[in-house]
Amino acid sequence: MILTVTGLALAPGLLGCSPSTSDNEAKASRDRQLPNFIGEHFYACPDGSRVDVDFLGDGLTLDIKTRPRAAPVRVTSPASGQTYVGPNLEVSISGGDRITLKRPGARALACKRVLAYRDAADRVAGGQAEGSAA
């Protein structure tokens, strides 16, 4: 019994894993518990908003969060390179670093990829975000 507990306690170290201590890493990985999670990108928008995009499954499904405490909106695409569609939202990705969000009755919002939320907020505050409203 003691050997089993000791073995389990040492297993993360042997596998090269260690608990994350960074607040940014903890926030960025909040959705990594999702089944089929394959990646996460952050985008800064010219209106000061931020977008968190989780890529799921085969890359044809996205979970989009436009507000920190909001529930994600799931959008899907029929094929790579085509528009993602969900409830009241269409999303297109271009050049790998830009995302455009289209909602009924609103102007399209084009946002530029950034490394993390803190970077996005700093760039938007400094006027360095390169996204534009379309």
N, CA, C and O atoms as CSV, one atom per row, in Angstrom:
chain,resi,resn,atom,element,x,y,z
A,1,MET,N,N,0.829,-1.195,0.000
A,1,MET,CA,C,0.000,0.000,0.000
A,1,MET,C,C,0.868,1.251,0.000
A,1,MET,O,O,0.613,2.176,-0.771
A,2,ILE,N,N,1.889,1.295,0.851
A,2,ILE,CA,C,2.771,2.463,0.905
A,2,ILE,C,C,3.522,2.618,-0.407
A,2,ILE,O,O,3.709,3.738,-0.880
A,3,LEU,N,N,3.959,1.505,-1.007
A,3,LEU,CA,C,4.668,1.575,-2.277
A,3,LEU,C,C,3.766,2.116,-3.379
A,3,LEU,O,O,4.221,2.886,-4.225
A,4,THR,N,N,2.511,1.730,-3.380
A,4,THR,CA,C,1.575,2.209,-4.392
A,4,THR,C,C,1.380,3.715,-4.272
A,4,THR,O,O,1.424,4.421,-5.280
A,5,VAL,N,N,1.165,4.221,-3.061
A,5,VAL,CA,C,0.972,5.645,-2.834
A,5,VAL,C,C,2.231,6.414,-3.209
A,5,VAL,O,O,2.150,7.463,-3.846
A,6,THR,N,N,3.396,5.898,-2.817
A,6,THR,CA,C,4.658,6.555,-3.148
A,6,THR,C,C,4.855,6.571,-4.654
A,6,THR,O,O,5.284,7.581,-5.212
A,7,GLY,N,N,4.549,5.467,-5.317
A,7,GLY,CA,C,4.690,5.395,-6.766
A,7,GLY,C,C,3.800,6.396,-7.467
A,7,GLY,O,O,4.226,7.033,-8.431
A,8,LEU,N,N,2.567,6.548,-7.000
A,8,LEU,CA,C,1.651,7.513,-7.601
A,8,LEU,C,C,2.126,8.941,-7.362
A,8,LEU,O,O,1.969,9.797,-8.233
A,9,ALA,N,N,2.699,9.205,-6.208
A,9,ALA,CA,C,3.177,10.546,-5.908
A,9,ALA,C,C,4.372,10.913,-6.778
A,9,ALA,O,O,4.544,12.083,-7.121
A,10,LEU,N,N,5.195,9.944,-7.140
A,10,LEU,CA,C,6.378,10.209,-7.952
A,10,LEU,C,C,6.093,10.178,-9.443
A,10,LEU,O,O,6.894,10.687,-10.226
A,11,ALA,N,N,4.981,9.598,-9.856
A,11,ALA,CA,C,4.687,9.418,-11.276
A,11,ALA,C,C,4.741,10.719,-12.077
A,11,ALA,O,O,5.336,10.714,-13.155
A,12,PRO,N,N,4.157,11.841,-11.620
A,12,PRO,CA,C,4.248,13.061,-12.426
A,12,PRO,C,C,5.687,13.502,-12.670
A,12,PRO,O,O,6.011,13.969,-13.761
A,13,GLY,N,N,6.549,13.361,-11.677
A,13,GLY,CA,C,7.951,13.733,-11.840
A,13,GLY,C,C,8.665,12.845,-12.834
A,13,GLY,O,O,9.513,13.312,-13.595
A,14,LEU,N,N,8.327,11.567,-12.831
A,14,LEU,CA,C,8.957,10.643,-13.748
A,14,LEU,C,C,8.491,10.869,-15.180
A,14,LEU,O,O,9.235,10.599,-16.123
A,15,LEU,N,N,7.287,11.353,-15.350
A,15,LEU,CA,C,6.735,11.590,-16.674
A,15,LEU,C,C,7.092,12.967,-17.218
A,15,LEU,O,O,6.727,13.298,-18.346
A,16,GLY,N,N,7.795,13.766,-16.439
A,16,GLY,CA,C,8.163,15.094,-16.888
A,16,GLY,C,C,7.049,16.098,-16.715
A,16,GLY,O,O,7.105,17.179,-17.302
A,17,CYS,N,N,6.044,15.780,-15.933
A,17,CYS,CA,C,4.928,16.683,-15.702
A,17,CYS,C,C,5.126,17.372,-14.367
A,17,CYS,O,O,5.685,16.793,-13.435
A,18,SER,N,N,4.678,18.579,-14.280
A,18,SER,CA,C,4.700,19.262,-12.998
A,18,SER,C,C,3.490,20.166,-12.923
A,18,SER,O,O,3.006,20.639,-13.951
A,19,PRO,N,N,2.997,20.412,-11.726
A,19,PRO,CA,C,1.829,21.278,-11.602
A,19,PRO,C,C,2.148,22.691,-12.083
A,19,PRO,O,O,3.255,23.187,-11.877
A,20,SER,N,N,1.176,23.333,-12.723
A,20,SER,CA,C,1.362,24.699,-13.213
A,20,SER,C,C,1.193,25.670,-12.062
A,20,SER,O,O,0.234,25.583,-11.296
A,21,THR,N,N,2.124,26.585,-11.948
A,21,THR,CA,C,2.028,27.576,-10.885
A,21,THR,C,C,1.719,28.956,-11.432
A,21,THR,O,O,1.460,29.882,-10.663
A,22,SER,N,N,1.741,29.106,-12.720
A,22,SER,CA,C,1.492,30.416,-13.330
A,22,SER,C,C,-0.003,30.689,-13.408
A,22,SER,O,O,-0.775,29.842,-13.857
A,23,ASP,N,N,-0.410,31.888,-12.965
A,23,ASP,CA,C,-1.819,32.271,-13.064
A,23,ASP,C,C,-2.263,32.315,-14.519
A,23,ASP,O,O,-3.367,31.882,-14.848
A,24,ASN,N,N,-1.401,32.839,-15.393
A,24,ASN,CA,C,-1.759,32.906,-16.812
A,24,ASN,C,C,-1.952,31.522,-17.391
A,24,ASN,O,O,-2.889,31.293,-18.154
A,25,GLU,N,N,-1.074,30.596,-17.036
A,25,GLU,CA,C,-1.215,29.231,-17.538
A,25,GLU,C,C,-2.497,28.602,-17.027
A,25,GLU,O,O,-3.174,27.888,-17.767
A,26,ALA,N,N,-2.837,28.854,-15.785
A,26,ALA,CA,C,-4.065,28.289,-15.220
A,26,ALA,C,C,-5.284,28.834,-15.945
A,26,ALA,O,O,-6.205,28.079,-16.257
A,27,LYS,N,N,-5.302,30.141,-16.218
A,27,LYS,CA,C,-6.431,30.741,-16.935
A,27,LYS,C,C,-6.486,30.240,-18.366
A,27,LYS,O,O,-7.558,29.935,-18.889
A,28,ALA,N,N,-5.320,30.159,-18.996
A,28,ALA,CA,C,-5.275,29.740,-20.399
A,28,ALA,C,C,-5.675,28.290,-20.578
A,28,ALA,O,O,-6.161,27.914,-21.644
A,29,SER,N,N,-5.482,27.472,-19.564
A,29,SER,CA,C,-5.755,26.050,-19.714
A,29,SER,C,C,-7.072,25.625,-19.079
A,29,SER,O,O,-7.311,24.430,-18.906
A,30,ARG,N,N,-7.924,26.574,-18.732
A,30,ARG,CA,C,-9.165,26.221,-18.043
A,30,ARG,C,C,-10.028,25.253,-18.831
A,30,ARG,O,O,-10.736,24.436,-18.241
A,31,ASP,N,N,-9.982,25.330,-20.149
A,31,ASP,CA,C,-10.831,24.474,-20.960
A,31,ASP,C,C,-10.113,23.228,-21.464
A,31,ASP,O,O,-10.700,22.440,-22.206
A,32,ARG,N,N,-8.877,23.038,-21.084
A,32,ARG,CA,C,-8.136,21.887,-21.581
A,32,ARG,C,C,-8.673,20.570,-21.020
A,32,ARG,O,O,-8.216,19.492,-21.400
A,33,GLN,N,N,-9.625,20.667,-20.133
A,33,GLN,CA,C,-10.272,19.479,-19.605
A,33,GLN,C,C,-11.341,18.968,-20.566
A,33,GLN,O,O,-11.872,17.874,-20.378
A,34,LEU,N,N,-11.661,19.759,-21.600
A,34,LEU,CA,C,-12.667,19.356,-22.572
A,34,LEU,C,C,-12.213,18.114,-23.326
A,34,LEU,O,O,-11.035,17.992,-23.662
A,35,PRO,N,N,-13.121,17.202,-23.593
A,35,PRO,CA,C,-12.751,16.077,-24.448
A,35,PRO,C,C,-12.445,16.611,-25.843
A,35,PRO,O,O,-13.090,17.558,-26.292
A,36,ASN,N,N,-11.501,16.038,-26.514
A,36,ASN,CA,C,-11.122,16.420,-27.872
A,36,ASN,C,C,-10.461,17.782,-27.980
A,36,ASN,O,O,-10.394,18.326,-29.082
A,37,PHE,N,N,-9.967,18.363,-26.885
A,37,PHE,CA,C,-9.285,19.658,-26.921
A,37,PHE,C,C,-7.979,19.509,-27.689
A,37,PHE,O,O,-7.169,18.638,-27.376
A,38,ILE,N,N,-7.768,20.377,-28.717
A,38,ILE,CA,C,-6.519,20.288,-29.473
A,38,ILE,C,C,-5.708,21.574,-29.453
A,38,ILE,O,O,-4.533,21.555,-29.821
A,39,GLY,N,N,-6.294,22.693,-29.035
A,39,GLY,CA,C,-5.529,23.931,-28.967
A,39,GLY,C,C,-6.377,25.113,-28.569
A,39,GLY,O,O,-7.606,25.043,-28.555
A,40,GLU,N,N,-5.691,26.223,-28.239
A,40,GLU,CA,C,-6.370,27.424,-27.789
A,40,GLU,C,C,-5.638,28.637,-28.351
A,40,GLU,O,O,-4.409,28.697,-28.306
A,41,HIS,N,N,-6.392,29.612,-28.882
A,41,HIS,CA,C,-5.825,30.855,-29.369
A,41,HIS,C,C,-6.551,32.016,-28.711
A,41,HIS,O,O,-7.722,31.907,-28.347
A,42,PHE,N,N,-5.842,33.131,-28.562
A,42,PHE,CA,C,-6.410,34.351,-28.005
A,42,PHE,C,C,-6.323,35.445,-29.061
A,42,PHE,O,O,-5.352,35.514,-29.814
A,43,TYR,N,N,-7.340,36.300,-29.112
A,43,TYR,CA,C,-7.392,37.380,-30.098
A,43,TYR,C,C,-7.751,38.685,-29.402
A,43,TYR,O,O,-8.574,38.703,-28.486
A,44,ALA,N,N,-7.122,39.791,-29.846
A,44,ALA,CA,C,-7.448,41.139,-29.372
A,44,ALA,C,C,-8.208,41.851,-30.480
A,44,ALA,O,O,-7.839,41.782,-31.652
A,45,CYS,N,N,-9.274,42.535,-30.088
A,45,CYS,CA,C,-10.126,43.221,-31.063
A,45,CYS,C,C,-9.968,44.730,-30.912
A,45,CYS,O,O,-9.645,45.212,-29.826
A,46,PRO,N,N,-10.194,45.483,-31.992
A,46,PRO,CA,C,-9.990,46.928,-31.940
A,46,PRO,C,C,-10.939,47.653,-30.989
A,46,PRO,O,O,-10.656,48.782,-30.589
A,47,ASP,N,N,-12.058,47.029,-30.617
A,47,ASP,CA,C,-12.980,47.663,-29.669
A,47,ASP,C,C,-12.583,47.416,-28.219
A,47,ASP,O,O,-13.304,47.809,-27.301
A,48,GLY,N,N,-11.422,46.756,-28.003
A,48,GLY,CA,C,-10.942,46.474,-26.652
A,48,GLY,C,C,-11.364,45.116,-26.126
A,48,GLY,O,O,-10.909,44.702,-25.060
A,49,SER,N,N,-12.219,44.417,-26.846
A,49,SER,CA,C,-12.656,43.094,-26.394
A,49,SER,C,C,-11.600,42.046,-26.727
A,49,SER,O,O,-10.692,42.285,-27.522
A,50,ARG,N,N,-11.738,40.903,-26.113
A,50,ARG,CA,C,-10.840,39.783,-26.343
A,50,ARG,C,C,-11.664,38.557,-26.677
A,50,ARG,O,O,-12.804,38.421,-26.235
A,51,VAL,N,N,-11.083,37.672,-27.455
A,51,VAL,CA,C,-11.765,36.451,-27.847
A,51,VAL,C,C,-10.852,35.274,-27.508
A,51,VAL,O,O,-9.663,35.283,-27.828
A,52,ASP,N,N,-11.422,34.269,-26.862
A,52,ASP,CA,C,-10.717,33.038,-26.503
A,52,ASP,C,C,-11.327,31.931,-27.352
A,52,ASP,O,O,-12.531,31.684,-27.280
A,53,VAL,N,N,-10.503,31.262,-28.158
A,53,VAL,CA,C,-10.985,30.231,-29.068
A,53,VAL,C,C,-10.346,28.896,-28.719
A,53,VAL,O,O,-9.122,28.761,-28.743
A,54,ASP,N,N,-11.170,27.918,-28.396
A,54,ASP,CA,C,-10.713,26.554,-28.163
A,54,ASP,C,C,-10.992,25.738,-29.412
A,54,ASP,O,O,-12.124,25.710,-29.897
A,55,PHE,N,N,-9.966,25.071,-29.939
A,55,PHE,CA,C,-10.120,24.195,-31.100
A,55,PHE,C,C,-10.374,22.781,-30.590
A,55,PHE,O,O,-9.637,22.278,-29.742
A,56,LEU,N,N,-11.409,22.151,-31.105
A,56,LEU,CA,C,-11.807,20.832,-30.630
A,56,LEU,C,C,-11.808,19.829,-31.775
A,56,LEU,O,O,-11.932,20.200,-32.942
A,57,GLY,N,N,-11.668,18.557,-31.425
A,57,GLY,CA,C,-11.802,17.456,-32.371
A,57,GLY,C,C,-10.853,17.539,-33.539
A,57,GLY,O,O,-9.636,17.582,-33.357
A,58,ASP,N,N,-11.398,17.562,-34.732
A,58,ASP,CA,C,-10.583,17.571,-35.939
A,58,ASP,C,C,-10.324,18.986,-36.448
A,58,ASP,O,O,-9.911,19.156,-37.595
A,59,GLY,N,N,-10.557,19.998,-35.625
A,59,GLY,CA,C,-10.344,21.381,-36.015
A,59,GLY,C,C,-11.548,22.016,-36.678
A,59,GLY,O,O,-11.497,23.183,-37.066
A,60,LEU,N,N,-12.622,21.274,-36.812
A,60,LEU,CA,C,-13.833,21.793,-37.444
A,60,LEU,C,C,-14.862,22.253,-36.420
A,60,LEU,O,O,-15.972,22.641,-36.784
A,61,THR,N,N,-14.502,22.212,-35.147
A,61,THR,CA,C,-15.378,22.664,-34.075
A,61,THR,C,C,-14.599,23.628,-33.190
A,61,THR,O,O,-13.472,23.338,-32.787
A,62,LEU,N,N,-15.202,24.776,-32.889
A,62,LEU,CA,C,-14.588,25.776,-32.026
A,62,LEU,C,C,-15.538,26.117,-30.887
A,62,LEU,O,O,-16.755,26.127,-31.070
A,63,ASP,N,N,-14.987,26.393,-29.724
A,63,ASP,CA,C,-15.730,27.007,-28.632
A,63,ASP,C,C,-15.203,28.434,-28.517
A,63,ASP,O,O,-14.011,28.635,-28.288
A,64,ILE,N,N,-16.079,29.426,-28.674
A,64,ILE,CA,C,-15.707,30.835,-28.703
A,64,ILE,C,C,-16.214,31.515,-27.434
A,64,ILE,O,O,-17.395,31.419,-27.100
A,65,LYS,N,N,-15.311,32.205,-26.725
A,65,LYS,CA,C,-15.708,33.021,-25.577
A,65,LYS,C,C,-15.336,34.459,-25.871
A,65,LYS,O,O,-14.177,34.772,-26.139
A,66,THR,N,N,-16.338,35.336,-25.817
A,66,THR,CA,C,-16.093,36.747,-26.074
A,66,THR,C,C,-16.099,37.584,-24.800
A,66,THR,O,O,-15.760,38.767,-24.834
A,67,ARG,N,N,-16.475,36.987,-23.689
A,67,ARG,CA,C,-16.429,37.647,-22.381
A,67,ARG,C,C,-15.854,36.648,-21.381
A,67,ARG,O,O,-16.139,35.454,-21.472
A,68,PRO,N,N,-15.051,37.116,-20.431
A,68,PRO,CA,C,-14.371,36.209,-19.504
A,68,PRO,C,C,-15.275,35.231,-18.769
A,68,PRO,O,O,-14.899,34.071,-18.600
A,69,ARG,N,N,-16.442,35.653,-18.331
A,69,ARG,CA,C,-17.298,34.766,-17.536
A,69,ARG,C,C,-18.471,34.199,-18.319
A,69,ARG,O,O,-19.344,33.542,-17.751
A,70,ALA,N,N,-18.492,34.452,-19.615
A,70,ALA,CA,C,-19.588,33.965,-20.449
A,70,ALA,C,C,-19.397,32.496,-20.802
A,70,ALA,O,O,-18.273,31.994,-20.838
A,71,ALA,N,N,-20.494,31.824,-21.057
A,71,ALA,CA,C,-20.419,30.447,-21.539
A,71,ALA,C,C,-19.930,30.484,-22.988
A,71,ALA,O,O,-20.282,31.400,-23.731
A,72,PRO,N,N,-19.133,29.513,-23.395
A,72,PRO,CA,C,-18.664,29.513,-24.784
A,72,PRO,C,C,-19.791,29.214,-25.761
A,72,PRO,O,O,-20.759,28.529,-25.432
A,73,VAL,N,N,-19.640,29.744,-26.970
A,73,VAL,CA,C,-20.564,29.455,-28.065
A,73,VAL,C,C,-19.859,28.465,-28.976
A,73,VAL,O,O,-18.735,28.716,-29.409
A,74,ARG,N,N,-20.496,27.355,-29.269
A,74,ARG,CA,C,-19.904,26.339,-30.142
A,74,ARG,C,C,-20.285,26.610,-31.583
A,74,ARG,O,O,-21.460,26.783,-31.909
A,75,VAL,N,N,-19.269,26.645,-32.447
A,75,VAL,CA,C,-19.486,26.816,-33.884
A,75,VAL,C,C,-18.779,25.672,-34.601
A,75,VAL,O,O,-17.768,25.158,-34.123
A,76,THR,N,N,-19.321,25.280,-35.751
A,76,THR,CA,C,-18.729,24.178,-36.515
A,76,THR,C,C,-18.598,24.576,-37.981
A,76,THR,O,O,-19.307,25.453,-38.475
A,77,SER,N,N,-17.677,23.908,-38.655
A,77,SER,CA,C,-17.444,24.142,-40.071
A,77,SER,C,C,-17.567,22.814,-40.809
A,77,SER,O,O,-17.143,21.780,-40.292
A,78,PRO,N,N,-18.143,22.827,-42.017
A,78,PRO,CA,C,-18.264,21.573,-42.762
A,78,PRO,C,C,-16.924,21.069,-43.309
A,78,PRO,O,O,-16.766,19.877,-43.571
A,79,ALA,N,N,-15.952,21.990,-43.482
A,79,ALA,CA,C,-14.651,21.593,-44.024
A,79,ALA,C,C,-13.605,22.649,-43.677
A,79,ALA,O,O,-13.945,23.798,-43.392
A,80,SER,N,N,-12.365,22.265,-43.701
A,80,SER,CA,C,-11.257,23.169,-43.423
A,80,SER,C,C,-11.290,24.353,-44.387
A,80,SER,O,O,-11.499,24.181,-45.587
A,81,GLY,N,N,-11.081,25.565,-43.845
A,81,GLY,CA,C,-11.060,26.765,-44.663
A,81,GLY,C,C,-12.416,27.401,-44.881
A,81,GLY,O,O,-12.498,28.480,-45.468
A,82,GLN,N,N,-13.483,26.762,-44.423
A,82,GLN,CA,C,-14.822,27.319,-44.584
A,82,GLN,C,C,-15.274,27.995,-43.292
A,82,GLN,O,O,-14.658,27.819,-42.240
A,83,THR,N,N,-16.351,28.767,-43.383
A,83,THR,CA,C,-16.880,29.508,-42.246
A,83,THR,C,C,-17.440,28.557,-41.192
A,83,THR,O,O,-18.073,27.551,-41.511
A,84,TYR,N,N,-17.190,28.901,-39.926
A,84,TYR,CA,C,-17.768,28.182,-38.790
A,84,TYR,C,C,-19.107,28.843,-38.480
A,84,TYR,O,O,-19.213,30.069,-38.499
A,85,VAL,N,N,-20.129,28.040,-38.195
A,85,VAL,CA,C,-21.464,28.564,-37.949
A,85,VAL,C,C,-22.007,27.996,-36.640
A,85,VAL,O,O,-21.850,26.812,-36.342
A,86,GLY,N,N,-22.649,28.873,-35.868
A,86,GLY,CA,C,-23.287,28.472,-34.618
A,86,GLY,C,C,-24.477,29.372,-34.371
A,86,GLY,O,O,-24.862,30.148,-35.246
A,87,PRO,N,N,-25.070,29.277,-33.179
A,87,PRO,CA,C,-26.239,30.098,-32.870
A,87,PRO,C,C,-25.892,31.587,-32.880
A,87,PRO,O,O,-25.135,32.058,-32.030
A,88,ASN,N,N,-26.447,32.325,-33.844
A,88,ASN,CA,C,-26.257,33.768,-33.967
A,88,ASN,C,C,-24.799,34.197,-34.118
A,88,ASN,O,O,-24.433,35.300,-33.711
A,89,LEU,N,N,-23.973,33.340,-34.696
A,89,LEU,CA,C,-22.564,33.676,-34.856
A,89,LEU,C,C,-21.963,32.924,-36.033
A,89,LEU,O,O,-22.139,31.713,-36.170
A,90,GLU,N,N,-21.249,33.662,-36.885
A,90,GLU,CA,C,-20.442,33.077,-37.947
A,90,GLU,C,C,-19.001,33.507,-37.699
A,90,GLU,O,O,-18.743,34.662,-37.359
A,91,VAL,N,N,-18.072,32.588,-37.869
A,91,VAL,CA,C,-16.671,32.854,-37.580
A,91,VAL,C,C,-15.823,32.410,-38.761
A,91,VAL,O,O,-15.982,31.305,-39.278
A,92,SER,N,N,-14.916,33.292,-39.181
A,92,SER,CA,C,-13.957,32.893,-40.207
A,92,SER,C,C,-12.559,33.202,-39.707
A,92,SER,O,O,-12.334,34.186,-39.002
A,93,ILE,N,N,-11.623,32.342,-40.087
A,93,ILE,CA,C,-10.223,32.497,-39.704
A,93,ILE,C,C,-9.439,32.696,-40.990
A,93,ILE,O,O,-9.618,31.956,-41.957
A,94,SER,N,N,-8.563,33.707,-40.995
A,94,SER,CA,C,-7.761,33.955,-42.187
A,94,SER,C,C,-6.303,34.171,-41.807
A,94,SER,O,O,-5.991,34.826,-40.812
A,95,GLY,N,N,-5.437,33.614,-42.608
A,95,GLY,CA,C,-4.011,33.802,-42.405
A,95,GLY,C,C,-3.476,33.191,-41.124
A,95,GLY,O,O,-2.304,33.385,-40.801
A,96,GLY,N,N,-4.289,32.465,-40.390
A,96,GLY,CA,C,-3.847,31.846,-39.150
A,96,GLY,C,C,-3.748,32.789,-37.972
A,96,GLY,O,O,-3.629,32.339,-36.832
A,97,ASP,N,N,-3.795,34.114,-38.225
A,97,ASP,CA,C,-3.659,35.044,-37.108
A,97,ASP,C,C,-4.799,36.053,-36.998
A,97,ASP,O,O,-4.742,36.964,-36.172
A,98,ARG,N,N,-5.833,35.898,-37.823
A,98,ARG,CA,C,-6.987,36.796,-37.762
A,98,ARG,C,C,-8.280,35.985,-37.684
A,98,ARG,O,O,-8.413,34.918,-38.284
A,99,ILE,N,N,-9.209,36.525,-36.934
A,99,ILE,CA,C,-10.524,35.902,-36.809
A,99,ILE,C,C,-11.576,36.994,-37.004
A,99,ILE,O,O,-11.415,38.111,-36.512
A,100,THR,N,N,-12.632,36.674,-37.709
A,100,THR,CA,C,-13.722,37.619,-37.925
A,100,THR,C,C,-15.008,37.018,-37.387
A,100,THR,O,O,-15.387,35.902,-37.742
A,101,LEU,N,N,-15.671,37.773,-36.527
A,101,LEU,CA,C,-16.933,37.354,-35.911
A,101,LEU,C,C,-18.063,38.154,-36.545
A,101,LEU,O,O,-18.002,39.382,-36.614
A,102,LYS,N,N,-19.086,37.457,-37.004
A,102,LYS,CA,C,-20.252,38.109,-37.607
A,102,LYS,C,C,-21.496,37.671,-36.848
A,102,LYS,O,O,-21.768,36.480,-36.697
A,103,ARG,N,N,-22.253,38.675,-36.368
A,103,ARG,CA,C,-23.513,38.427,-35.665
A,103,ARG,C,C,-24.633,39.125,-36.426
A,103,ARG,O,O,-24.409,40.176,-37.025
A,104,PRO,N,N,-25.832,38.555,-36.412
A,104,PRO,CA,C,-26.957,39.198,-37.104
A,104,PRO,C,C,-27.197,40.615,-36.575
A,104,PRO,O,O,-27.241,40.835,-35.365
A,105,GLY,N,N,-27.351,41.567,-37.491
A,105,GLY,CA,C,-27.654,42.940,-37.099
A,105,GLY,C,C,-26.482,43.731,-36.555
A,105,GLY,O,O,-26.675,44.851,-36.082
A,106,ALA,N,N,-25.280,43.192,-36.605
A,106,ALA,CA,C,-24.103,43.900,-36.090
A,106,ALA,C,C,-23.004,43.901,-37.148
A,106,ALA,O,O,-22.979,43.054,-38.041
A,107,ARG,N,N,-22.098,44.865,-37.030
A,107,ARG,CA,C,-20.941,44.904,-37.926
A,107,ARG,C,C,-20.009,43.749,-37.609
A,107,ARG,O,O,-19.913,43.304,-36.465
A,108,ALA,N,N,-19.324,43.271,-38.639
A,108,ALA,CA,C,-18.333,42.216,-38.439
A,108,ALA,C,C,-17.181,42.774,-37.610
A,108,ALA,O,O,-16.830,43.947,-37.732
A,109,LEU,N,N,-16.602,41.934,-36.778
A,109,LEU,CA,C,-15.496,42.337,-35.917
A,109,LEU,C,C,-14.289,41.481,-36.259
A,109,LEU,O,O,-14.320,40.264,-36.080
A,110,ALA,N,N,-13.219,42.111,-36.754
A,110,ALA,CA,C,-11.992,41.405,-37.117
A,110,ALA,C,C,-10.969,41.608,-36.015
A,110,ALA,O,O,-10.693,42.740,-35.619
A,111,CYS,N,N,-10.400,40.507,-35.513
A,111,CYS,CA,C,-9.469,40.551,-34.383
A,111,CYS,C,C,-8.162,39.860,-34.759
A,111,CYS,O,O,-8.137,38.981,-35.620
A,112,LYS,N,N,-7.074,40.270,-34.101
A,112,LYS,CA,C,-5.746,39.734,-34.385
A,112,LYS,C,C,-5.279,38.841,-33.242
A,112,LYS,O,O,-5.495,39.145,-32.069
A,113,ARG,N,N,-4.638,37.740,-33.602
A,113,ARG,CA,C,-4.151,36.786,-32.604
A,113,ARG,C,C,-3.032,37.390,-31.768
A,113,ARG,O,O,-2.159,38.093,-32.277
A,114,VAL,N,N,-3.080,37.097,-30.471
A,114,VAL,CA,C,-2.047,37.495,-29.515
A,114,VAL,C,C,-1.652,36.268,-28.719
A,114,VAL,O,O,-2.306,35.229,-28.806
A,115,LEU,N,N,-0.584,36.384,-27.941
A,115,LEU,CA,C,-0.096,35.225,-27.205
A,115,LEU,C,C,-0.945,34.864,-26.004
A,115,LEU,O,O,-1.133,33.681,-25.722
A,116,ALA,N,N,-1.466,35.854,-25.282
A,116,ALA,CA,C,-2.288,35.566,-24.101
A,116,ALA,C,C,-3.128,36.786,-23.783
A,116,ALA,O,O,-2.933,37.855,-24.362
A,117,TYR,N,N,-4.075,36.622,-22.847
A,117,TYR,CA,C,-4.954,37.722,-22.479
A,117,TYR,C,C,-4.186,38.952,-22.018
A,117,TYR,O,O,-4.529,40.065,-22.416
A,118,ARG,N,N,-3.165,38.788,-21.196
A,118,ARG,CA,C,-2.432,39.941,-20.681
A,118,ARG,C,C,-1.817,40.708,-21.846
A,118,ARG,O,O,-1.880,41.937,-21.879
A,119,ASP,N,N,-1.221,39.996,-22.803
A,119,ASP,CA,C,-0.648,40.639,-23.976
A,119,ASP,C,C,-1.720,41.382,-24.759
A,119,ASP,O,O,-1.489,42.493,-25.236
A,120,ALA,N,N,-2.883,40.775,-24.892
A,120,ALA,CA,C,-3.973,41.391,-25.660
A,120,ALA,C,C,-4.400,42.690,-25.001
A,120,ALA,O,O,-4.561,43.702,-25.685
A,121,ALA,N,N,-4.586,42.684,-23.707
A,121,ALA,CA,C,-5.027,43.882,-23.003
A,121,ALA,C,C,-3.973,44.978,-23.113
A,121,ALA,O,O,-4.321,46.141,-23.317
A,122,ASP,N,N,-2.697,44.635,-22.983
A,122,ASP,CA,C,-1.629,45.617,-23.091
A,122,ASP,C,C,-1.573,46.228,-24.481
A,122,ASP,O,O,-1.410,47.441,-24.611
A,123,ARG,N,N,-1.702,45.421,-25.514
A,123,ARG,CA,C,-1.634,45.933,-26.882
A,123,ARG,C,C,-2.833,46.809,-27.215
A,123,ARG,O,O,-2.688,47.856,-27.846
A,124,VAL,N,N,-4.020,46.377,-26.788
A,124,VAL,CA,C,-5.214,47.174,-27.066
A,124,VAL,C,C,-5.102,48.509,-26.342
A,124,VAL,O,O,-5.407,49.553,-26.918
A,125,ALA,N,N,-4.667,48.484,-25.080
A,125,ALA,CA,C,-4.530,49.723,-24.318
A,125,ALA,C,C,-3.485,50.645,-24.943
A,125,ALA,O,O,-3.618,51.868,-24.891
A,126,GLY,N,N,-2.455,50.057,-25.530
A,126,GLY,CA,C,-1.411,50.855,-26.152
A,126,GLY,C,C,-1.690,51.181,-27.604
A,126,GLY,O,O,-0.851,51.794,-28.264
A,127,GLY,N,N,-2.863,50.784,-28.127
A,127,GLY,CA,C,-3.215,51.065,-29.511
A,127,GLY,C,C,-2.462,50.235,-30.516
A,127,GLY,O,O,-2.363,50.630,-31.678
A,128,GLN,N,N,-1.919,49.084,-30.110
A,128,GLN,CA,C,-1.120,48.264,-30.998
A,128,GLN,C,C,-1.880,47.108,-31.602
A,128,GLN,O,O,-1.334,46.403,-32.451
A,129,ALA,N,N,-3.127,46.880,-31.199
A,129,ALA,CA,C,-3.898,45.784,-31.784
A,129,ALA,C,C,-4.146,46.111,-33.245
A,129,ALA,O,O,-4.532,47.235,-33.566
A,130,GLU,N,N,-3.932,45.160,-34.129
A,130,GLU,CA,C,-4.033,45.427,-35.554
A,130,GLU,C,C,-5.347,44.978,-36.163
A,130,GLU,O,O,-5.527,45.109,-37.374
A,131,GLY,N,N,-6.274,44.452,-35.371
A,131,GLY,CA,C,-7.566,44.043,-35.908
A,131,GLY,C,C,-8.365,45.278,-36.298
A,131,GLY,O,O,-8.038,46.394,-35.893
A,132,SER,N,N,-9.406,45.072,-37.081
A,132,SER,CA,C,-10.242,46.210,-37.476
A,132,SER,C,C,-11.680,45.763,-37.624
A,132,SER,O,O,-11.966,44.601,-37.911
A,133,ALA,N,N,-12.560,46.693,-37.427
A,133,ALA,CA,C,-13.983,46.397,-37.644
A,133,ALA,C,C,-14.211,46.391,-39.150
A,133,ALA,O,O,-13.772,47.299,-39.855
A,134,ALA,N,N,-14.897,45.370,-39.634
A,134,ALA,CA,C,-15.135,45.270,-41.082
A,134,ALA,C,C,-16.522,45.731,-41.442
A,134,ALA,O,O,-16.892,45.715,-42.616
